[in-house]
Amino acid sequence: MITDKTREKWDEKIDSIFTCLVAGNISCTDWEIKFIDSISIKRQQEIDLSYRQSKTLNRIFEKIK
């Protein structure tokens, strides 16, 4: 079961990635950018991420650290 806390974390990670991309603080491949854009749209529609999507989001988010 996916909790509201997990959903909030996804949304925060997506926002952080976009912020860092705009500021030029991280570098992502074209595929990663399209992926983040795609899951951002899903989350705006309140659609949950799959396990694989969540793992990929976390991998991209690690670039910020």
Contacts in CASP RR format, 6 or more apart in sequence:
PFRMAT RR
TARGET T0000
AUTHOR 0000-0000-0000
METHOD contacts of the structure
MODEL  1
MITDKTREKWDEKIDSIFTCLVAGNISCTDWEIKFIDSISIKRQQEIDLS
YRQSKTLNRIFEKIK
2 48 0 8 1.000
6 54 0 8 1.000
7 43 0 8 1.000
7 48 0 8 1.000
10 39 0 8 1.000
10 43 0 8 1.000
10 49 0 8 1.000
10 54 0 8 1.000
10 57 0 8 1.000
11 43 0 8 1.000
13 57 0 8 1.000
13 58 0 8 1.000
13 61 0 8 1.000
14 36 0 8 1.000
14 39 0 8 1.000
14 40 0 8 1.000
14 43 0 8 1.000
14 57 0 8 1.000
16 61 0 8 1.000
16 64 0 8 1.000
17 26 0 8 1.000
17 28 0 8 1.000
17 36 0 8 1.000
17 60 0 8 1.000
17 61 0 8 1.000
17 64 0 8 1.000
18 36 0 8 1.000
18 40 0 8 1.000
20 26 0 8 1.000
20 63 0 8 1.000
20 64 0 8 1.000
21 28 0 8 1.000
21 33 0 8 1.000
21 36 0 8 1.000
25 64 0 8 1.000
26 63 0 8 1.000
26 64 0 8 1.000
27 63 0 8 1.000
28 36 0 8 1.000
28 60 0 8 1.000
28 63 0 8 1.000
32 60 0 8 1.000
35 56 0 8 1.000
35 60 0 8 1.000
36 57 0 8 1.000
36 60 0 8 1.000
39 49 0 8 1.000
39 53 0 8 1.000
39 57 0 8 1.000
42 48 0 8 1.000
42 49 0 8 1.000
43 49 0 8 1.000
49 57 0 8 1.000
END
